[in-house]
């Protein structure tokens, strides 16, 4: 299934990006807090990379959600759930009408 392959590929890419983000965050946290910001471009570079990684993660999550909701499996499941909810509402309505009419419902 091509869709499943794409989903797996996006999931792998998301995991790799999250790992990279974690590594960048660890590097940023390990940088000395008293490092001069004007003379040290390393911390700024790491912060820029971290920001870029966060943006990429957000984009990947959005793409993954979009592709998942567009998949035939998801649409089929959503339609089935909608149908079952409608049936449930109808049954509750019938039970309510039966109860208000004084009709005993047996199991």
For each residue, the residues with C-beta under 8 A, 3 or more apart:
1: 4 5
2: 5 6
3: 6 7 67 71 72 73
4: 1 7 8
5: 1 2 8 9
6: 2 3 9 10 67
7: 3 4 10 11 64 67 68 71
8: 4 5 11 12
9: 5 6 12 13
10: 6 7 13 14 60 63 64 67
11: 7 8 14 15 64
12: 8 9 15 16
13: 9 10 16 17 60
14: 10 11 17 18 57 60 61 64
15: 11 12 18 19
16: 12 13 19 20
17: 13 14 20 21 53 56 57 60
18: 14 15 21 22 57
19: 15 16 22 23
20: 16 17 23 24 53
21: 17 18 24 25 50 53 54 57
22: 18 19 25 26
23: 19 20 26 27
24: 20 21 27 28 46 49 50 53
25: 21 22 28 29 50
26: 22 23 29 30
27: 23 24 30 31 46
28: 24 25 31 43 46 47 50
29: 25 26
30: 26 27
31: 27 28 35 42 43 46
32: 35
33:
34:
35: 31 32 40 42 43
36: 39 40
37: 40 43 44
38:
39: 36
40: 35 36 37 43 44
41: 44 45
42: 31 35 45 46
43: 28 31 35 37 40 46 47
44: 37 40 41 47 48
45: 41 42 48 49
46: 24 27 28 31 42 43 49 50
47: 28 43 44 50 51
48: 44 45 51 52
49: 24 45 46 52 53
50: 21 24 25 28 46 47 53 54
51: 47 48 54 55
52: 48 49 55 56
53: 17 20 21 24 49 50 56 57
54: 21 50 51 57 58
55: 51 52 58 59
56: 17 52 53 59 60
57: 14 17 18 21 53 54 60 61
58: 54 55 61 62
59: 55 56 62 63
60: 10 13 14 17 56 57 63 64
61: 14 57 58 64 65
62: 58 59 65 66
63: 10 59 60 66 67
64: 7 10 11 14 60 61 67 68
65: 61 62 68 69
66: 62 63 69 70
67: 3 6 7 10 63 64 70 71
68: 7 64 65 71 74
69: 65 66 74
70: 66 67 74 75
71: 3 7 67 68 74 75
72: 3 75 76
73: 3 76 77
74: 68 69 70 71 77 78
75: 70 71 72 78 79
76: 72 73 79 80
77: 73 74 80 81
78: 74 75 81 82
79: 75 76 82 83
80: 76 77 83 84
81: 77 78 84 85
82: 78 79 85 86
83: 79 80 86 87
84: 80 81 87 88
85: 81 82 88 89
86: 82 83 89 90
87: 83 84 90 91
88: 84 85 91 92
89: 85 86 92 93
90: 86 87 93 94
91: 87 88 94 95
92: 88 89 95 96
93: 89 90 96 97
94: 90 91 97 98
95: 91 92 98 99 105
96: 92 93 99 100
97: 93 94 100 101
98: 94 95 101 103 105
99: 95 96 102 103 105
100: 96 97
101: 97 98
102: 99
103: 98 99
104:
105: 95 98 99
106:
107:
